[in-house]
Amino acid sequence: MDGPLVSRYLASPLFACKLASYATIVDSMSSLFLLVIGDPAAAFLTALSRLPQDVRVVISDDPEELKASAPEADALLYAHVNGELLTGILPLAGRARWIHSLWTGVEGILGPELLEHPAPLTNGRGVFRWPLADWVTAVMLFFAFDLRRVIQQQEQGVWKPFIGATLDGRTLGIVGYGGIGSAAAARARAFGMKIAALRRRPELFQGDLLVDQNYGPGQLKELMAASDYVLVVTPLTAETRGLIGEAEIAAMKPTAVIMNIGRGPVIDEAALIRTLESGRIRGAALDVFSSEPLPPGHPFWKMPNVLLSPHTADRVEGFLVPALECFFENLVRFLKGSPFLNVVDKHAGY
């Protein structure tokens, strides 16, 4: 999860200056015990060692050490991929008054233990939006200019001109319009695309100049039918699991492409596979899947109309920097008693 740019940034004067401003506020407060659920060897977590000495920080992914430390923790930082390491200590963490997840998705930690814990939960919602938006743009250009064909013809030594397309005038439909969706819309606008978007609370579209046509939860098929590219970016909740099924996919244009950077189970994979095998839609670009890692022999691996990546669409050099900055900002707010950023509605699931 580390990259060379992260390490360089952590050692840079810019980060030192930001951390110093955080440290000044932290230093003026009473002592704090921060328990971090993470790999002690992870380079990006070395930034925590630069907090003032009266901030006690324990970083561990050892279940027994976490259990031993949990009763004394004032705050918990989840920076791991194994949600059980967090949920397993929550019944013991009665003193904790704040829990922060470095990541955006929280479905892996939202068990009964977290729902019952009184501490507010915050997350990294939106901090990875620009790399994801760039990935979406790259995917649309990949299909518009048929770059798979370009690569194949180059590998085969074939000179065969063909007609591509541009994104200008095409419609990007966004299912689950929020921080990531709006970033994708901003990128798409620069290419002359039109934006159709759906969100659970359509009233939030008011004043949004990026969106040409907005839809509510009961209008998913209409959005699918109107779009040349469909971007799925919803969190995984009981309501969104299987949201994009046979009927919704059938509503798509034959020339349309569906992209998923949200969570795999939001799309009915069996229905999507049948559609792709029949050529009913042009293609799919998938960064998330119902089962990860994607099993060997899965149909997606060899489908010529599928572009897939191993859940790495947001992993660019320095991608953890904004996640760390979000945490430090909320740490300052925690110590000052100010409202948090990115508070998760535990019962809604995001």
Secondary structure, DSSP 8 states (H G I E B T S, - for coil): ---HHHHHHHTSHHHHHHHHHHHHHHHTS--EEEEEES-TT-GGGGGGGGS-TTEEEEEE--HHHHHHHGGG-SEEEE-SS-HHHHHTTGGG-TT--EEEESSS--TTT-SHHHHH--S-EE--TTTTHHHHHHHHHHHHHHHHTTHHHHHHHHHHT---------STT-EEEEES-SHHHHHHHHHHHTTT-EEEEE-S-GGGGTT-TT-SEEE-GGGHHHHHHH-SEEEE-----TTTTT-B-HHHHHTS-TT-EEEE-S-GGGB-HHHHHHHHHHTSSSEEEES--SSSS--TT-GGGG-TTEEE-SS-TT--TTTTHHHHHHHHHHHHHHHHT---SSB--TTTT-
